[in-house]
Amino acid sequence: MAAVELILLQRVEKLGQMGEVVKVKPGFARNYLLPQKKAIRASKENLARFEDQRAQLEAQNLKRREEAERIAERVGGLSVVIIRQAGESGSLYGSVTSRDIAEASTQGGLTISRSQVRLDNPIKTLGLSTVRVMLHPEVLLTVTVNVARSAEEAERQARGEAVTTEAAEEGVSIEELLEPGAEPEPPAP
């Protein structure tokens, strides 16, 4: 398949800067770059039109970047708590996705969409994770995601305590859980 030449209208991560002419696969152009208005097809007419509007596009980009930088400074170090059910080993029964993080961030005071959350893999265990949020193609913000079974457990995780089993949470020893004088059951034949 032949590559498609496009002119980028904004910076695209791992592809190029605004104004660059890049070659991409047709599906990437057709399904992502063109519908999202991140690029236009590279033709003589479009190249001339882009050069005429370049100063205006760069000014708009600079304004949006400065606004994103102000937001990043204001909410820097944002930490969100997500309550989920999990097994004794700390594995979640489901997973925490970019949608969950976007909703928790919105409740925490930072309105973002799930497409702005850069999550390599869904979070599948309890604990603290750092997630990148792209406020602008050139401005990244890191958000700490605290996944816990309860609000109390989240507070303890934030302080740095390890939370793995219910017995350890309660401060109960294994001996206290067993009945006094109980003998181990013989293995089944």
N, C-alpha and C positions, 0 to 999 in steps of 0.2 A: 504494500500500500504506500502510496506517495504521501509525503509529509505536506502539511498545509502551512503556508507562511502567514503569520499574523503580526500586527503591530500592537504591542501591549499598551493599554490605557492607564495601567497602574502597576505597581510592583507586585509580582507574583512569586511567592516563595519557591525556591529551587528552579525557577525558570528564567527570570530576568527583571530588569528595571523598566520603568515607564519610558515609552518611546522606542524600545528595542524591537527589531524585527526578528522573530523567532520562528523556528520550524517545529511543529508539534504534530502528533498523530491526529487524523481526522476526527476520531471519536472524542478526544479531549477538547478539541476546538468546538465541535458541534454541540457537545453535551454540557460543557462547563464554561469555557472562556467566553464564547459568544453570547449565550443566554444571560450570563451574569454581567455582561457589559464590561469585562475586564480586558477585552481585545477586540480589534476589528480586522477584517481581512486585509492583507497587504496588496494594494493595487496602487497605481499611479495617482488616481483620484483621491483615495483614502489617505495616502501618504502626504499629498499636498494639503488636504483638509486638516490632517493631524498637525502638520507644521504651522498652519495658520492658527490653530487653537492651542498650540503647545503652551504658550505663556499662561493662558487662562486655566488650562488643566493643571499645570504645575502650581499655580497660586491656590487653586481649590485643594489640591493634595497637601500643600503646606499648611493650609488652614485646618484641614481635618486632622493632620498629624499633630499639630500643636494642641488641638482640643483633646486628642487621645492622650497626649503626654500629661496634660493637666489632670485628666481623670486618673491616669496611672499614679501620679504623685498623690492625689487625694485618697485613693483607696489602696495604696501600696501595702502589701502584707496582709491582704484580705484572707480570712480563714472562714471556711464554711463547715458546718456540721451536717452530716447526712446520717439519719438513723435507719438501719437495716437489720433484718433478722440474719443470724449467722449460727453456724454450728460451734461445737466446743473447741474445735481447732482454729477457729477464726475465719473459716471460709464462708463467704456469703452464700445464701440460698439463691440469690440472683446476682446481679452485678450493678455497678454504678456507671452510668453512661454519661456522655456529654450533655444530654438533655437534663439529667438529674442535677448535674453541676451547674448548668445555666439557670435552672429554677432556684436552686439554693443560693446562687450568687445574686439573683434578682431580689430574693427575700433579704439578703444581707446588704443590699444597698447599691449593687452594681448591676445595671440592666444590660444583659448581653443575650445573644442568641446562641443556640447550640452549635451553629456553624463556626462561631468564634472560638469555641473551646477546642484546643489541640490535645487530644487524648490518643496516645499511641495504641493502647489496649484498654478495654474496660477494666475497672477496678473490681477485683473479686475477693479481696481479703479485708479484714478490719485493720485499722491503723491510719497513719497520716500519709498522705501522698501529695506531691506538688504537681500542679497541672498548669500548662501554659494557656493563656487567654490572649488572643490576637485582637487588640482594640483597633488596630490600623495595620496595614501591611508592613509598616516599619516600627510598630510599637507593640512589644510583648509585655504582659503582666503575668506574674506567677501567683497562683492562688493555692493555698494550703487546704486540702480536702481532708476532713477528719471523719472517717467512716466508723461508726460505733453502733452498739446495740441499744444504748440509752444515753440520755443527756449526761448522767453521772459518769458513765464510762467514757464519754467524749471528753469530759473535763479531766479525768485521770490520764487519758492518752495525751492530752495537750500538755500536761505537766511532765510527761515522759515516762509514766508508769506502764509496764507491760501488762496487757490484759489478754489472757488466752483462754482460761476455762472459768466456768461459773464458780467452782470451788475456790480458785485463787482469788476471784473477785470478792467473795464473801470472807476471805481470810480463814477458811475452814480447812483443816488438814484432812487427808484421806482417812486416817484412823478414826476421826470423829464421825465420818460418814458411814462407817461399817458398824454393824450391831456388835455389842460386846459379846465375846465368846463365840462368834460365828466362825464356822470353818469353811474353807473354800469348797465349792461344789466339785465333785469328781467329774472328769471329762466324760462326755457321752460316748458310748461304744460305737 
